[in-house]
Amino acid sequence: MSRSTDPLPAIDVPAGTSHHPIPCRSGQDRLRQSRGVSHPPEPPIDGTASWNNSSRVSRVREVIIPVLDEAQALPGVLGRIPAEFTPIVVDNGSSDGSGDVARRLGARVVVEPQKGFGAACFAGLSAATADVVCFMDGDGSLDPAELTALSDRVAGGHADLVLGSRRPTQPGAFPPHARLANRVLSLELRRRSGVRTTDLGPMRAARREDLLALGIADRRFGWPLEMVLRAAAAGWRIEERPVSYALRDGGKSKVTGTVGGTAKAVRDMLRVLAEVDARVARERPAAAEGGA
C-alpha cells in the first residue's frame, strides 16, 4: 500500500523511553484451562506459555495491553485472549504486582518505567514482532474475543486502521462526562482530518511496521488521537467497528471512570490538535510563497 510521507511536524520524543522485554515463564496447560474463568489458579513457573508454543498454528497477531495496577482484572482478560493472539502486557509502574500476575499467566511482559499511556503503548509496539497488532485496555472493560473481527479487517487488506467504537453493555460503563469529551474530540478530529469517527476508544488494530512508520510522538493520553491524525494524513483507510464496553473488573479507573482522568486525557488530546493547527499555520505562508 502506498502512503504519503508523514506531513505532521516532528515532535521531540521524551528522553528515557525504553522497554525491557521479560521472558514469559508459565505453563501452557493451566492457561488453557483458565480461559473463561475470572480468577484461574496460578500456574507454576515451569515452561513456555501457550502463545509461544511452536506446535500451535502460525501466529500473525499480537495484542498490546498497557496496564497500571490491573492485577485483579488481568486473569479474566488474559484468559479470554483468542488463541491466534500473543498478549504483550506492558507494566507501566504498577504497585500491585500486575506484571508478575501477567507473567505467571503466560503473557510476555514489557516493563516501561516512563509513566504515560502513550509511553506504554509505544514500548509494547516496539517490542512486538507480529505483522498485525492490536491494542486494548487491561481492566476487563473490553471483550478480547472482539479482537479477531477488528484485526481480520487489517489482515485481509480491507482496512489499514480499525477502531473499536464502544457500545456500553452495563449502566455506568460509559459515564456522561466521558461521552461528552469523546464527542467533542471526535468532532474536532473530523474537522481537521475529515475522518468520521464516533469514538477514540482503546481497542484498535493495524500493521506493526506501518504504525512505527507513522512516528507517533505523544507519550501521554494524546497517543490514540495522534495515531488517527497521522494515519489520516498518510491516506490510510480507517474504519470503525462496534465493540462491547462493560464496567471495569476492579481496580481504579485512570480515564473514563473519573472526571479528573477524563480531563487529563482531553487536555493531552487538545494539545495534539493544537500542534496540528500550528503546522497548518506554518504551511500556509510557505504554500503562498511557492505559488507566487
GUDRENTOR-712183 format. One line per field, with one value per residue (C-alpha): x, y, z; residue in one letter; residue number from 1. Coordinates in nm, 3 decimals. Each point is the difference from the previous one (the first is absolute). Example, Ala and Ser with C-alpha at 12.3 -4.5 7.8 and 13.67 -1.06 7.14 Angstrom:
GUDRENTOR-712183
c1 <- 1.230	0.137
c2 <- -0.450	0.344
c3 <- 0.780	-0.066
voti <- A	S
lumnu <- 1	2
***
This chain:
GUDRENTOR-712183
c1 <- 0.000	0.138	0.003	0.105	0.282	-0.116	-0.096	-0.032	0.278	0.283	-0.061	0.282	-0.034	0.046	0.333	0.008	-0.254	0.101	-0.139	0.135	-0.151	-0.015	-0.026	-0.328	0.042	-0.335	-0.157	-0.242	-0.241	-0.122	-0.046	-0.221	-0.209	-0.033	-0.173	-0.339	0.074	0.021	0.271	0.174	0.252	0.353	0.208	0.346	0.294	0.115	-0.009	-0.093	-0.331	-0.265	0.029	0.367	-0.049	0.150	-0.245	-0.291	-0.137	0.237	-0.068	-0.022	-0.157	0.088	-0.205	0.169	-0.156	0.133	-0.070	0.034	-0.118	-0.232	0.094	-0.363	-0.123	0.289	-0.091	-0.340	0.143	0.284	-0.223	-0.221	0.269	-0.071	0.240	0.146	0.130	0.309	-0.056	0.267	-0.074	0.180	0.040	0.010	0.108	-0.256	0.022	-0.240	0.210	-0.182	0.314	0.052	-0.362	0.027	0.331	-0.138	-0.293	0.235	-0.005	0.310	0.070	0.169	0.094	-0.030	0.120	-0.093	-0.351	-0.265	-0.254	0.184	0.333	-0.146	-0.159	0.322	0.202	-0.236	0.000	0.381	0.018	-0.256	0.106	-0.330	-0.122	-0.337	-0.028	-0.292	-0.031	-0.245	-0.036	0.072	-0.276	-0.258	-0.231	0.061	-0.067	0.320	-0.207	-0.077	0.368	-0.040	-0.264	0.198	0.330	-0.160	-0.077	0.368	0.140	-0.237	0.113	-0.339	0.116	0.322	-0.127	-0.309	-0.138	-0.231	-0.300	-0.115	-0.361	-0.073	-0.151	-0.044	-0.135	0.282	0.257	0.021	-0.093	-0.138	0.319	0.201	-0.260	-0.002	0.379	0.016	-0.262	0.184	0.329	-0.159	-0.147	0.333	0.169	-0.253	0.044	0.377	0.041	-0.333	-0.006	-0.348	0.029	-0.238	0.258	0.371	-0.008	0.293	-0.070	0.151	0.196	0.262	0.323	0.299	0.253	-0.247	-0.073	0.369	0.047	-0.266	0.239	-0.258	0.177	-0.248	0.073	-0.306	-0.374	0.037	0.139	-0.335	-0.096	0.340	-0.011	-0.323	0.119	0.323	-0.173	-0.252	0.277	0.179	-0.312	-0.083	-0.335	-0.155	-0.304	-0.207	-0.163	-0.228	0.147	-0.163	0.101	-0.065	0.090	0.365	0.084	0.124	0.289	-0.008	-0.100	0.263	-0.212	-0.363	-0.120	0.112	-0.056	0.364	0.136	-0.222	0.114	0.364	-0.065	-0.185	0.282	0.259	-0.213	-0.070	0.374	0.044	-0.272	0.171	0.321	-0.188	-0.143	0.350	0.124	-0.277	0.076	0.368	-0.077	-0.235	0.268	0.234	-0.271	-0.080	0.364	0.033	-0.297	0.112
c2 <- 0.000	0.335	0.267	0.359	0.139	0.099	0.366	0.066	0.196	-0.177	-0.021	-0.062	-0.344	0.022	-0.134	-0.319	-0.195	-0.362	-0.347	-0.310	-0.327	-0.264	-0.364	-0.166	-0.292	-0.167	-0.328	-0.028	-0.261	0.207	0.301	-0.193	-0.119	0.358	0.132	0.132	-0.006	0.331	-0.103	-0.324	-0.174	0.123	-0.237	-0.109	0.173	-0.308	0.046	0.196	0.181	-0.135	0.302	-0.083	-0.370	-0.068	-0.285	0.241	0.151	0.266	0.328	0.326	0.221	0.147	0.207	0.271	0.056	0.299	-0.037	0.201	-0.191	-0.247	-0.317	-0.074	0.020	-0.162	-0.367	0.049	0.205	-0.236	-0.303	0.124	0.098	-0.179	-0.283	0.174	0.290	0.034	0.250	0.255	0.153	0.330	0.072	0.378	0.026	-0.220	-0.035	-0.295	-0.265	0.024	-0.100	-0.307	-0.106	0.032	-0.188	-0.288	-0.025	-0.037	0.346	0.171	0.293	0.325	0.246	0.367	0.228	0.324	0.083	0.065	-0.189	0.085	-0.106	-0.340	-0.043	0.095	-0.242	-0.283	0.091	0.011	-0.341	-0.161	-0.215	-0.104	0.149	0.106	0.147	0.106	0.217	-0.034	0.094	-0.255	0.099	-0.253	0.258	-0.130	-0.346	-0.155	-0.227	0.306	0.042	-0.258	0.193	0.324	-0.152	-0.208	0.323	0.095	-0.347	-0.040	0.326	0.172	0.275	0.148	0.110	-0.135	0.174	-0.163	0.226	-0.073	-0.105	-0.020	-0.325	0.103	0.313	0.234	-0.154	0.312	0.296	0.329	0.203	-0.255	-0.013	0.378	0.025	-0.277	0.171	0.333	-0.161	-0.202	0.316	0.180	-0.296	0.005	0.375	-0.029	-0.329	-0.087	-0.332	-0.080	-0.180	-0.048	-0.112	0.027	-0.317	-0.217	-0.310	0.029	-0.197	0.081	-0.132	0.032	0.136	0.255	0.126	0.038	0.191	0.253	0.138	0.050	0.219	0.060	-0.205	0.092	-0.020	0.170	-0.321	-0.137	0.330	0.058	-0.348	0.080	0.344	-0.132	-0.297	0.230	0.233	-0.301	-0.108	-0.306	-0.175	0.046	-0.196	-0.035	-0.312	-0.015	-0.171	-0.074	0.208	-0.106	0.118	-0.054	-0.314	0.160	0.238	0.376	0.175	0.232	0.171	-0.084	-0.069	0.330	0.362	0.080	-0.281	0.098	0.362	-0.106	-0.206	0.288	0.240	-0.227	-0.049	0.371	0.058	-0.241	0.184	0.333	-0.137	-0.083	0.352	0.143	-0.212	0.125	0.360	-0.050	-0.168	0.269	0.272	-0.254	-0.110	0.362	0.076	-0.309	0.104	0.357
c3 <- 0.000	-0.098	0.268	-0.003	0.209	0.349	-0.026	0.372	0.169	0.172	0.373	0.241	0.155	0.375	0.118	0.199	-0.199	0.022	0.009	0.163	-0.125	0.269	-0.112	0.092	0.235	0.063	-0.109	-0.290	0.135	0.294	-0.221	-0.242	0.293	0.122	-0.312	0.092	0.375	0.182	0.244	-0.105	0.224	-0.044	-0.216	0.106	-0.164	-0.182	-0.375	-0.308	-0.026	-0.233	-0.231	-0.064	-0.073	-0.342	-0.057	-0.013	-0.317	-0.138	0.177	-0.188	0.268	0.338	0.242	0.205	0.342	0.196	0.372	0.318	0.307	-0.175	0.188	0.085	-0.359	-0.186	0.064	-0.161	-0.287	-0.085	0.044	-0.287	-0.251	-0.333	-0.079	-0.306	0.210	0.213	0.284	0.085	0.339	0.058	0.370	0.034	0.364	0.176	0.377	0.026	-0.177	-0.334	-0.188	0.217	-0.045	-0.378	-0.004	0.206	-0.240	-0.297	-0.156	-0.124	0.232	-0.095	0.275	-0.093	0.281	-0.177	0.118	-0.263	-0.209	-0.321	0.150	0.087	-0.343	-0.176	0.213	-0.088	-0.369	-0.002	0.163	-0.233	-0.294	-0.161	-0.326	0.142	0.349	0.215	0.308	0.285	0.365	0.269	0.243	-0.116	-0.160	-0.353	-0.140	-0.139	-0.226	-0.215	-0.088	-0.274	-0.194	0.019	-0.106	-0.277	-0.185	0.009	-0.067	-0.294	-0.159	0.037	0.236	0.133	0.341	0.172	0.308	0.250	0.065	0.354	0.063	0.375	0.118	0.365	0.168	0.096	-0.230	-0.217	0.227	-0.138	0.049	-0.199	-0.277	-0.029	-0.013	-0.256	-0.217	0.003	-0.090	-0.280	-0.149	0.021	-0.164	-0.284	-0.049	-0.033	-0.183	-0.160	0.186	0.129	0.331	0.288	0.256	0.073	0.205	0.105	-0.212	-0.349	-0.260	-0.265	-0.150	0.230	-0.248	-0.134	0.352	0.075	-0.327	0.106	0.260	0.276	0.255	0.283	0.310	0.202	-0.068	-0.337	-0.154	-0.132	-0.162	-0.155	-0.149	-0.183	-0.110	-0.144	-0.162	-0.167	-0.123	-0.148	-0.194	0.207	-0.034	0.345	0.116	0.315	0.140	0.304	0.307	0.332	0.300	0.359	0.348	0.089	0.198	0.319	0.045	-0.046	-0.322	-0.149	-0.268	-0.080	0.353	0.149	-0.095	0.082	-0.214	-0.290	0.034	-0.018	-0.312	-0.166	0.088	-0.162	-0.310	-0.036	0.014	-0.292	-0.193	0.072	-0.148	-0.319	-0.012	0.042	-0.288	-0.227	0.094	-0.086	-0.332	-0.131	-0.046	-0.159	-0.244	-0.087	-0.070	-0.216	-0.211	-0.045
voti <- M	S	R	S	T	D	P	L	P	A	I	D	V	P	A	G	T	S	H	H	P	I	P	C	R	S	G	Q	D	R	L	R	Q	S	R	G	V	S	H	P	P	E	P	P	I	D	G	T	A	S	W	N	N	S	S	R	V	S	R	V	R	E	V	I	I	P	V	L	D	E	A	Q	A	L	P	G	V	L	G	R	I	P	A	E	F	T	P	I	V	V	D	N	G	S	S	D	G	S	G	D	V	A	R	R	L	G	A	R	V	V	V	E	P	Q	K	G	F	G	A	A	C	F	A	G	L	S	A	A	T	A	D	V	V	C	F	M	D	G	D	G	S	L	D	P	A	E	L	T	A	L	S	D	R	V	A	G	G	H	A	D	L	V	L	G	S	R	R	P	T	Q	P	G	A	F	P	P	H	A	R	L	A	N	R	V	L	S	L	E	L	R	R	R	S	G	V	R	T	T	D	L	G	P	M	R	A	A	R	R	E	D	L	L	A	L	G	I	A	D	R	R	F	G	W	P	L	E	M	V	L	R	A	A	A	A	G	W	R	I	E	E	R	P	V	S	Y	A	L	R	D	G	G	K	S	K	V	T	G	T	V	G	G	T	A	K	A	V	R	D	M	L	R	V	L	A	E	V	D	A	R	V	A	R	E	R	P	A	A	A	E	G	G	A
lumnu <- 1	2	3	4	5	6	7	8	9	10	11	12	13	14	15	16	17	18	19	20	21	22	23	24	25	26	27	28	29	30	31	32	33	34	35	36	37	38	39	40	41	42	43	44	45	46	47	48	49	50	51	52	53	54	55	56	57	58	59	60	61	62	63	64	65	66	67	68	69	70	71	72	73	74	75	76	77	78	79	80	81	82	83	84	85	86	87	88	89	90	91	92	93	94	95	96	97	98	99	100	101	102	103	104	105	106	107	108	109	110	111	112	113	114	115	116	117	118	119	120	121	122	123	124	125	126	127	128	129	130	131	132	133	134	135	136	137	138	139	140	141	142	143	144	145	146	147	148	149	150	151	152	153	154	155	156	157	158	159	160	161	162	163	164	165	166	167	168	169	170	171	172	173	174	175	176	177	178	179	180	181	182	183	184	185	186	187	188	189	190	191	192	193	194	195	196	197	198	199	200	201	202	203	204	205	206	207	208	209	210	211	212	213	214	215	216	217	218	219	220	221	222	223	224	225	226	227	228	229	230	231	232	233	234	235	236	237	238	239	240	241	242	243	244	245	246	247	248	249	250	251	252	253	254	255	256	257	258	259	260	261	262	263	264	265	266	267	268	269	270	271	272	273	274	275	276	277	278	279	280	281	282	283	284	285	286	287	288	289	290	291	292
***
